[in-house]
Amino acid sequence: MSDARNVYHSLKHEFKPNLITSNILLSGWKSVEEVESFFKEMRDLKIKPDLVTYNCLIDVYCKNRQMEKTHKVG
């Protein structure tokens, strides 16, 4: 995932990622800090989250045993 992250960060000024690109990247992050940071970046880019986006967030929260955050998704 670190390679994908590096490529994304080096290219993000050359192209605007869309929802599909964002969801693919979001699904690869494993830490809560990384997923929340990228989710904020998506919102800053005016990319509207969808069901897949929210499922990625919930997946990371559950795997990191932060169930209280799952109730705040959406």
Biopython code that builds the backbone (N, CA, C, O; Angstrom):
import numpy as np
from Bio.PDB.StructureBuilder import StructureBuilder

atoms = [
    (1, "MET", "N", (0.817, -1.192, 0.000)),
    (1, "MET", "CA", (0.000, 0.000, 0.000)),
    (1, "MET", "C", (0.861, 1.255, 0.000)),
    (1, "MET", "O", (0.445, 2.293, -0.514)),
    (2, "SER", "N", (2.050, 1.167, 0.569)),
    (2, "SER", "CA", (2.890, 2.362, 0.608)),
    (2, "SER", "C", (3.283, 2.817, -0.796)),
    (2, "SER", "O", (3.423, 4.017, -1.036)),
    (3, "ASP", "N", (3.461, 1.878, -1.728)),
    (3, "ASP", "CA", (3.771, 2.250, -3.111)),
    (3, "ASP", "C", (2.609, 3.009, -3.739)),
    (3, "ASP", "O", (2.808, 4.029, -4.398)),
    (4, "ALA", "N", (1.395, 2.504, -3.531)),
    (4, "ALA", "CA", (0.206, 3.169, -4.074)),
    (4, "ALA", "C", (0.052, 4.560, -3.471)),
    (4, "ALA", "O", (-0.287, 5.511, -4.176)),
    (5, "ARG", "N", (0.299, 4.678, -2.188)),
    (5, "ARG", "CA", (0.209, 5.971, -1.506)),
    (5, "ARG", "C", (1.231, 6.944, -2.092)),
    (5, "ARG", "O", (0.906, 8.104, -2.350)),
    (6, "ASN", "N", (2.457, 6.481, -2.303)),
    (6, "ASN", "CA", (3.501, 7.338, -2.855)),
    (6, "ASN", "C", (3.171, 7.792, -4.269)),
    (6, "ASN", "O", (3.374, 8.956, -4.614)),
    (7, "VAL", "N", (2.669, 6.884, -5.080)),
    (7, "VAL", "CA", (2.287, 7.237, -6.449)),
    (7, "VAL", "C", (1.157, 8.260, -6.419)),
    (7, "VAL", "O", (1.195, 9.258, -7.139)),
    (8, "TYR", "N", (0.159, 8.011, -5.588)),
    (8, "TYR", "CA", (-0.967, 8.950, -5.484)),
    (8, "TYR", "C", (-0.478, 10.344, -5.105)),
    (8, "TYR", "O", (-0.838, 11.327, -5.752)),
    (9, "HIS", "N", (0.336, 10.430, -4.067)),
    (9, "HIS", "CA", (0.785, 11.738, -3.593)),
    (9, "HIS", "C", (1.686, 12.434, -4.619)),
    (9, "HIS", "O", (1.697, 13.663, -4.697)),
    (10, "SER", "N", (2.427, 11.672, -5.390)),
    (10, "SER", "CA", (3.284, 12.311, -6.392)),
    (10, "SER", "C", (2.490, 12.774, -7.609)),
    (10, "SER", "O", (2.922, 13.684, -8.318)),
    (11, "LEU", "N", (1.325, 12.155, -7.864)),
    (11, "LEU", "CA", (0.534, 12.499, -9.046)),
    (11, "LEU", "C", (-0.708, 13.338, -8.758)),
    (11, "LEU", "O", (-1.343, 13.820, -9.696)),
    (12, "LYS", "N", (-1.067, 13.525, -7.512)),
    (12, "LYS", "CA", (-2.343, 14.167, -7.203)),
    (12, "LYS", "C", (-2.438, 15.612, -7.683)),
    (12, "LYS", "O", (-3.536, 16.156, -7.797)),
    (13, "HIS", "N", (-1.311, 16.227, -7.962)),
    (13, "HIS", "CA", (-1.347, 17.594, -8.468)),
    (13, "HIS", "C", (-1.491, 17.629, -9.986)),
    (13, "HIS", "O", (-1.746, 18.683, -10.569)),
    (14, "GLU", "N", (-1.326, 16.465, -10.623)),
    (14, "GLU", "CA", (-1.429, 16.387, -12.078)),
    (14, "GLU", "C", (-2.805, 15.928, -12.554)),
    (14, "GLU", "O", (-3.191, 16.202, -13.691)),
    (15, "PHE", "N", (-3.533, 15.245, -11.707)),
    (15, "PHE", "CA", (-4.877, 14.806, -12.062)),
    (15, "PHE", "C", (-5.751, 14.852, -10.819)),
    (15, "PHE", "O", (-5.268, 14.722, -9.694)),
    (16, "LYS", "N", (-7.044, 15.039, -11.043)),
    (16, "LYS", "CA", (-7.976, 15.042, -9.923)),
    (16, "LYS", "C", (-8.573, 13.641, -9.805)),
    (16, "LYS", "O", (-9.234, 13.165, -10.728)),
    (17, "PRO", "N", (-8.344, 12.988, -8.679)),
    (17, "PRO", "CA", (-8.920, 11.655, -8.511)),
    (17, "PRO", "C", (-10.441, 11.735, -8.463)),
    (17, "PRO", "O", (-11.006, 12.720, -7.988)),
    (18, "ASN", "N", (-11.093, 10.696, -8.956)),
    (18, "ASN", "CA", (-12.551, 10.646, -8.901)),
    (18, "ASN", "C", (-12.977, 9.700, -7.782)),
    (18, "ASN", "O", (-12.139, 9.221, -7.017)),
    (19, "LEU", "N", (-14.248, 9.438, -7.688)),
    (19, "LEU", "CA", (-14.767, 8.590, -6.624)),
    (19, "LEU", "C", (-14.202, 7.175, -6.706)),
    (19, "LEU", "O", (-13.847, 6.587, -5.684)),
    (20, "ILE", "N", (-14.118, 6.632, -7.903)),
    (20, "ILE", "CA", (-13.617, 5.256, -8.058)),
    (20, "ILE", "C", (-12.157, 5.164, -7.621)),
    (20, "ILE", "O", (-11.785, 4.265, -6.867)),
    (21, "THR", "N", (-11.343, 6.086, -8.092)),
    (21, "THR", "CA", (-9.933, 6.108, -7.687)),
    (21, "THR", "C", (-9.812, 6.253, -6.173)),
    (21, "THR", "O", (-9.017, 5.564, -5.534)),
    (22, "SER", "N", (-10.593, 7.138, -5.622)),
    (22, "SER", "CA", (-10.548, 7.379, -4.175)),
    (22, "SER", "C", (-10.963, 6.143, -3.388)),
    (22, "SER", "O", (-10.328, 5.807, -2.388)),
    (23, "ASN", "N", (-12.011, 5.466, -3.821)),
    (23, "ASN", "CA", (-12.456, 4.262, -3.116)),
    (23, "ASN", "C", (-11.423, 3.146, -3.192)),
    (23, "ASN", "O", (-11.225, 2.411, -2.225)),
    (24, "ILE", "N", (-10.768, 3.020, -4.338)),
    (24, "ILE", "CA", (-9.724, 2.002, -4.465)),
    (24, "ILE", "C", (-8.599, 2.281, -3.472)),
    (24, "ILE", "O", (-8.141, 1.378, -2.772)),
    (25, "LEU", "N", (-8.166, 3.514, -3.417)),
    (25, "LEU", "CA", (-7.107, 3.879, -2.475)),
    (25, "LEU", "C", (-7.573, 3.740, -1.031)),
    (25, "LEU", "O", (-6.841, 3.233, -0.181)),
    (26, "LEU", "N", (-8.780, 4.188, -0.760)),
    (26, "LEU", "CA", (-9.321, 4.124, 0.600)),
    (26, "LEU", "C", (-9.406, 2.680, 1.091)),
    (26, "LEU", "O", (-9.190, 2.411, 2.272)),
    (27, "SER", "N", (-9.715, 1.765, 0.200)),
    (27, "SER", "CA", (-9.850, 0.361, 0.604)),
    (27, "SER", "C", (-8.517, -0.262, 0.995)),
    (27, "SER", "O", (-8.491, -1.311, 1.638)),
    (28, "GLY", "N", (-7.412, 0.368, 0.616)),
    (28, "GLY", "CA", (-6.109, -0.186, 0.937)),
    (28, "GLY", "C", (-5.522, 0.279, 2.255)),
    (28, "GLY", "O", (-4.621, -0.363, 2.793)),
    (29, "TRP", "N", (-6.017, 1.379, 2.776)),
    (29, "TRP", "CA", (-5.495, 1.885, 4.044)),
    (29, "TRP", "C", (-5.978, 1.004, 5.191)),
    (29, "TRP", "O", (-7.112, 0.525, 5.192)),
    (30, "LYS", "N", (-5.090, 0.800, 6.171)),
    (30, "LYS", "CA", (-5.419, -0.095, 7.291)),
    (30, "LYS", "C", (-5.512, 0.617, 8.636)),
    (30, "LYS", "O", (-6.158, 0.119, 9.559)),
    (31, "SER", "N", (-4.875, 1.773, 8.753)),
    (31, "SER", "CA", (-4.935, 2.460, 10.048)),
    (31, "SER", "C", (-6.038, 3.502, 10.033)),
    (31, "SER", "O", (-6.361, 4.068, 8.989)),
    (32, "VAL", "N", (-6.602, 3.743, 11.184)),
    (32, "VAL", "CA", (-7.674, 4.727, 11.331)),
    (32, "VAL", "C", (-7.171, 6.117, 10.943)),
    (32, "VAL", "O", (-7.878, 6.869, 10.272)),
    (33, "GLU", "N", (-5.962, 6.456, 11.362)),
    (33, "GLU", "CA", (-5.418, 7.778, 11.051)),
    (33, "GLU", "C", (-5.292, 7.985, 9.543)),
    (33, "GLU", "O", (-5.634, 9.050, 9.028)),
    (34, "GLU", "N", (-4.804, 6.972, 8.842)),
    (34, "GLU", "CA", (-4.637, 7.082, 7.388)),
    (34, "GLU", "C", (-5.977, 7.199, 6.680)),
    (34, "GLU", "O", (-6.144, 8.023, 5.780)),
    (35, "VAL", "N", (-6.927, 6.373, 7.088)),
    (35, "VAL", "CA", (-8.224, 6.368, 6.408)),
    (35, "VAL", "C", (-8.977, 7.670, 6.685)),
    (35, "VAL", "O", (-9.633, 8.200, 5.788)),
    (36, "GLU", "N", (-8.895, 8.184, 7.892)),
    (36, "GLU", "CA", (-9.571, 9.447, 8.204)),
    (36, "GLU", "C", (-8.910, 10.614, 7.479)),
    (36, "GLU", "O", (-9.598, 11.525, 7.017)),
    (37, "SER", "N", (-7.605, 10.596, 7.378)),
    (37, "SER", "CA", (-6.893, 11.649, 6.671)),
    (37, "SER", "C", (-7.252, 11.644, 5.188)),
    (37, "SER", "O", (-7.494, 12.698, 4.601)),
    (38, "PHE", "N", (-7.286, 10.454, 4.582)),
    (38, "PHE", "CA", (-7.622, 10.369, 3.169)),
    (38, "PHE", "C", (-9.091, 10.713, 2.939)),
    (38, "PHE", "O", (-9.424, 11.345, 1.937)),
    (39, "PHE", "N", (-9.962, 10.311, 3.840)),
    (39, "PHE", "CA", (-11.380, 10.651, 3.716)),
    (39, "PHE", "C", (-11.562, 12.169, 3.759)),
    (39, "PHE", "O", (-12.350, 12.722, 2.991)),
    (40, "LYS", "N", (-10.845, 12.835, 4.644)),
    (40, "LYS", "CA", (-10.906, 14.299, 4.704)),
    (40, "LYS", "C", (-10.408, 14.900, 3.394)),
    (40, "LYS", "O", (-10.986, 15.861, 2.886)),
    (41, "GLU", "N", (-9.347, 14.338, 2.859)),
    (41, "GLU", "CA", (-8.820, 14.830, 1.587)),
    (41, "GLU", "C", (-9.855, 14.660, 0.473)),
    (41, "GLU", "O", (-10.006, 15.543, -0.372)),
    (42, "MET", "N", (-10.563, 13.535, 0.469)),
    (42, "MET", "CA", (-11.640, 13.324, -0.510)),
    (42, "MET", "C", (-12.680, 14.423, -0.398)),
    (42, "MET", "O", (-13.089, 15.007, -1.401)),
    (43, "ARG", "N", (-13.104, 14.701, 0.824)),
    (43, "ARG", "CA", (-14.130, 15.722, 1.046)),
    (43, "ARG", "C", (-13.624, 17.099, 0.626)),
    (43, "ARG", "O", (-14.375, 17.889, 0.056)),
    (44, "ASP", "N", (-12.351, 17.388, 0.907)),
    (44, "ASP", "CA", (-11.756, 18.669, 0.511)),
    (44, "ASP", "C", (-11.735, 18.817, -1.010)),
    (44, "ASP", "O", (-11.837, 19.927, -1.532)),
    (45, "LEU", "N", (-11.604, 17.697, -1.716)),
    (45, "LEU", "CA", (-11.608, 17.699, -3.181)),
    (45, "LEU", "C", (-13.021, 17.661, -3.754)),
    (45, "LEU", "O", (-13.210, 17.559, -4.966)),
    (46, "LYS", "N", (-14.009, 17.745, -2.864)),
    (46, "LYS", "CA", (-15.428, 17.741, -3.273)),
    (46, "LYS", "C", (-15.851, 16.420, -3.915)),
    (46, "LYS", "O", (-16.721, 16.396, -4.785)),
    (47, "ILE", "N", (-15.226, 15.321, -3.479)),
    (47, "ILE", "CA", (-15.620, 13.989, -3.943)),
    (47, "ILE", "C", (-16.668, 13.470, -2.976)),
    (47, "ILE", "O", (-16.393, 13.274, -1.792)),
    (48, "LYS", "N", (-17.863, 13.251, -3.487)),
    (48, "LYS", "CA", (-18.979, 12.829, -2.647)),
    (48, "LYS", "C", (-18.861, 11.333, -2.340)),
    (48, "LYS", "O", (-18.825, 10.514, -3.258)),
    (49, "PRO", "N", (-18.801, 10.975, -1.060)),
    (49, "PRO", "CA", (-18.690, 9.561, -0.683)),
    (49, "PRO", "C", (-19.940, 8.783, -1.092)),
    (49, "PRO", "O", (-21.034, 9.340, -1.182)),
    (50, "ASP", "N", (-19.754, 7.482, -1.337)),
    (50, "ASP", "CA", (-20.879, 6.604, -1.638)),
    (50, "ASP", "C", (-20.863, 5.425, -0.672)),
    (50, "ASP", "O", (-20.109, 5.425, 0.301)),
    (51, "LEU", "N", (-21.683, 4.434, -0.937)),
    (51, "LEU", "CA", (-21.788, 3.268, -0.066)),
    (51, "LEU", "C", (-20.448, 2.550, 0.081)),
    (51, "LEU", "O", (-20.102, 2.104, 1.175)),
    (52, "VAL", "N", (-19.703, 2.435, -0.999)),
    (52, "VAL", "CA", (-18.389, 1.777, -0.958)),
    (52, "VAL", "C", (-17.442, 2.551, -0.039)),
    (52, "VAL", "O", (-16.710, 1.955, 0.751)),
    (53, "THR", "N", (-17.460, 3.854, -0.145)),
    (53, "THR", "CA", (-16.621, 4.704, 0.702)),
    (53, "THR", "C", (-16.918, 4.442, 2.181)),
    (53, "THR", "O", (-16.007, 4.230, 2.981)),
    (54, "TYR", "N", (-18.187, 4.460, 2.521)),
    (54, "TYR", "CA", (-18.570, 4.251, 3.921)),
    (54, "TYR", "C", (-18.251, 2.833, 4.387)),
    (54, "TYR", "O", (-17.884, 2.630, 5.544)),
    (55, "ASN", "N", (-18.387, 1.859, 3.502)),
    (55, "ASN", "CA", (-18.019, 0.478, 3.866)),
    (55, "ASN", "C", (-16.527, 0.372, 4.159)),
    (55, "ASN", "O", (-16.127, -0.346, 5.075)),
    (56, "CYS", "N", (-15.705, 1.077, 3.391)),
    (56, "CYS", "CA", (-14.261, 1.084, 3.643)),
    (56, "CYS", "C", (-13.952, 1.671, 5.014)),
    (56, "CYS", "O", (-13.132, 1.131, 5.756)),
    (57, "LEU", "N", (-14.610, 2.778, 5.348)),
    (57, "LEU", "CA", (-14.406, 3.390, 6.665)),
    (57, "LEU", "C", (-14.809, 2.439, 7.785)),
    (57, "LEU", "O", (-14.065, 2.245, 8.746)),
    (58, "ILE", "N", (-15.983, 1.854, 7.653)),
    (58, "ILE", "CA", (-16.482, 0.940, 8.685)),
    (58, "ILE", "C", (-15.563, -0.269, 8.835)),
    (58, "ILE", "O", (-15.316, -0.728, 9.950)),
    (59, "ASP", "N", (-15.060, -0.782, 7.723)),
    (59, "ASP", "CA", (-14.151, -1.930, 7.752)),
    (59, "ASP", "C", (-12.899, -1.614, 8.566)),
    (59, "ASP", "O", (-12.485, -2.412, 9.408)),
    (60, "VAL", "N", (-12.297, -0.454, 8.318)),
    (60, "VAL", "CA", (-11.087, -0.074, 9.044)),
    (60, "VAL", "C", (-11.393, 0.144, 10.521)),
    (60, "VAL", "O", (-10.619, -0.278, 11.380)),
    (61, "TYR", "N", (-12.508, 0.796, 10.826)),
    (61, "TYR", "CA", (-12.876, 1.005, 12.225)),
    (61, "TYR", "C", (-13.073, -0.327, 12.952)),
    (61, "TYR", "O", (-12.607, -0.496, 14.079)),
    (62, "CYS", "N", (-13.751, -1.255, 12.318)),
    (62, "CYS", "CA", (-13.992, -2.550, 12.959)),
    (62, "CYS", "C", (-12.693, -3.327, 13.162)),
    (62, "CYS", "O", (-12.473, -3.908, 14.225)),
    (63, "LYS", "N", (-11.841, -3.337, 12.152)),
    (63, "LYS", "CA", (-10.573, -4.068, 12.257)),
    (63, "LYS", "C", (-9.647, -3.461, 13.302)),
    (63, "LYS", "O", (-8.765, -4.140, 13.827)),
    (64, "ASN", "N", (-9.846, -2.191, 13.600)),
    (64, "ASN", "CA", (-9.044, -1.528, 14.622)),
    (64, "ASN", "C", (-9.795, -1.411, 15.950)),
    (64, "ASN", "O", (-9.373, -0.694, 16.857)),
    (65, "ARG", "N", (-10.900, -2.121, 16.044)),
    (65, "ARG", "CA", (-11.706, -2.186, 17.268)),
    (65, "ARG", "C", (-12.151, -0.814, 17.766)),
    (65, "ARG", "O", (-12.117, -0.527, 18.962)),
    (66, "GLN", "N", (-12.564, 0.010, 16.834)),
    (66, "GLN", "CA", (-13.082, 1.334, 17.186)),
    (66, "GLN", "C", (-14.551, 1.406, 16.772)),
    (66, "GLN", "O", (-14.953, 2.226, 15.947)),
    (67, "MET", "N", (-15.324, 0.525, 17.373)),
    (67, "MET", "CA", (-16.733, 0.367, 17.007)),
    (67, "MET", "C", (-17.548, 1.638, 17.212)),
    (67, "MET", "O", (-18.514, 1.871, 16.485)),
    (68, "GLU", "N", (-17.176, 2.469, 18.193)),
    (68, "GLU", "CA", (-17.943, 3.686, 18.444)),
    (68, "GLU", "C", (-17.916, 4.617, 17.238)),
    (68, "GLU", "O", (-18.859, 5.378, 17.018)),
    (69, "LYS", "N", (-16.833, 4.559, 16.452)),
    (69, "LYS", "CA", (-16.733, 5.414, 15.266)),
    (69, "LYS", "C", (-17.624, 4.923, 14.134)),
    (69, "LYS", "O", (-17.982, 5.705, 13.253)),
    (70, "THR", "N", (-17.986, 3.650, 14.141)),
    (70, "THR", "CA", (-18.832, 3.130, 13.063)),
    (70, "THR", "C", (-20.195, 3.766, 13.100)),
    (70, "THR", "O", (-20.828, 3.915, 12.055)),
    (71, "HIS", "N", (-20.671, 4.149, 14.270)),
    (71, "HIS", "CA", (-21.993, 4.745, 14.409)),
    (71, "HIS", "C", (-22.052, 6.187, 13.909)),
    (71, "HIS", "O", (-23.130, 6.745, 13.708)),
    (72, "LYS", "N", (-20.866, 6.781, 13.713)),
    (72, "LYS", "CA", (-20.808, 8.172, 13.273)),
    (72, "LYS", "C", (-20.560, 8.298, 11.775)),
    (72, "LYS", "O", (-20.499, 9.409, 11.248)),
    (73, "VAL", "N", (-20.416, 7.168, 11.084)),
    (73, "VAL", "CA", (-20.172, 7.189, 9.636)),
    (73, "VAL", "C", (-21.450, 7.588, 8.915)),
    (73, "VAL", "O", (-22.535, 7.072, 9.182)),
    (74, "GLY", "N", (-21.280, 8.531, 7.986)),
    (74, "GLY", "CA", (-22.426, 8.915, 7.166)),
    (74, "GLY", "C", (-22.941, 10.216, 7.470)),
    (74, "GLY", "O", (-23.907, 10.658, 6.849)),
]
sb = StructureBuilder()
sb.init_structure("model")
sb.init_model(0)
sb.init_chain("A")
sb.init_seg("    ")
for serial, (resi, resn, name, xyz) in enumerate(atoms, 1):
    if name == "N":
        sb.init_residue(resn, " ", resi, " ")
    sb.init_atom(name, np.array(xyz, "f"), 0.0, 1.0, " ", f" {name:<3s}", serial, name[0])
structure = sb.get_structure()
